[in-house]
């Protein structure tokens, strides 16, 4: 079962989501990201999927090459990145990265936002995912 990681920068949800999936702290993931030229204040981090894909693949995870439109919570893979709070600013899409996990039959979302009262969420009706990216982790990590 994964543990939530709180983003330490207002725009660090992609870095925090990668930290959740790779089982490390926010400062550790931020250091890896920065060494790869990925920074939380770069708006592309939350309007382009390639940055988070690179972080996860660098950490040894297999990530789907495509974004799948959200159909239902039940249709999601057991582990996925989700784009919630999807919106447009000018001609560019933006979203908030979260991690969806199905573990022992229970579904939950790990949301890195520091303002939340709890970072493990099951208030599915309050979230409106736009799409998901399936993440395959090694069996040993399950």
N, C-alpha and C positions, 0 to 999 in steps of 0.2 A: 504494500500500500504506500502510495506516495505521500509526501509531506508538503504542506504549503510553504512557499518562500515569498516573503514580502518584498515588493520592489522598494528600493531605497532612493529612487528618483521618480519624479512624477511621470516620466515617459519611459520607465524601465520595465514595462510589462513583458516585452519579448525576452529580455534577458532573464527576468524572474521565471517565466514559463520554461525556458531552457534549463534553468537551475533546478526547477521541480523535476523535470524529466530525467536529468542527469544526476540527481541526488547530491547536489552541492549547494553551497551558500550563495547568496547574491554577490558578495564581494569576490568570491572565487570565480563565478561565471562572468562577472563584469571584467575581471582581469583577462580572462580568456578572450572575451569579446573584443576588448580594446586592443589586445595583441593581434587580433584578426582584422582590425580596422573598423570594428562595429561599435558604435557609441549610442547611448540611450537618447541623447539630444538630437540625433539624426532622424528627421521625420520619416525617412525611408524605412526605418526599423518598424514603424507601425503603419506603413502603407505599401510594403513589399514583403512577400513571404520568403524571399531568398536568404535574407540575413539570418532568420531563425533556423531555417533549413540547414544552412552552413554550420551554425553552432551545434545543432544536434548531430549532424553527420560527423563533425569533427570529434564529438564525444562518443562516437561508435553506434549511434542509433540509426535505424533505417526509417526514412520518412517518405510518405507518398509523394510522388511528383506532381500530383494534382490536388486541387481543392474540390471537395465534393459539396454540393449545395446541401444545406441543412434540410432534412425532411422531418425527422422526429428524434427525440432523445433515444428511443429504443433502437432506431436504425443506426446510431453511431457505432463506430468500432470501439473495442474495449479501452483503447487509449488513443486520444486525439488532441490536437491543438484546435481550439475554437476561436473564431472571430466573433466577438460580441460588440455591441455599441457601434456597429458599422454605420458610417456616415460619410458624406462628401464634404470636403473643404476645397472650394474652387473646382478644379478639374482632377482632384486626387482623392482616392478613397482612403479612409482611416478606420481603424478598429482597435479594440482592446483585446490583447491575447489572454486566454485562459486555457487551463488543461482540464479535459474531461477524462474521468477514469471510471470504469466499471470494475468493481472488485468484490468478489464473493457474492455476486448477484445484485449488489447495491450500486447505484449511480451517484456520482458527486462531481462537482466542479471545484477546482483549486484556483482561486482568484487572488492575484497578488496585490490588489489595490489596498493601500495602507489605511484608507478611510473606512473600510468595512468592519462591522462588529465581529464577524467571523469570516475567515478566509476559505473555509470549506463550506461550499454552498450546495443546498438541495432545493432552493427556491426557483425551480426550473421555469415556472410561469413568469418570473421577473426578468429572465434573460431571453434575449432574442438572437440566437446565433444566425449568422449569415451563411457560413460554410465551415467545414472541418478539414483537417489534414491528419490522416491516419499515421500513427507512430507505432512501429514495431520495436519492442525492446527484447534483448536477449532473454531467454527463458529463465536464466539464473536471477535476473533482476525482478521477475514477476512476484 
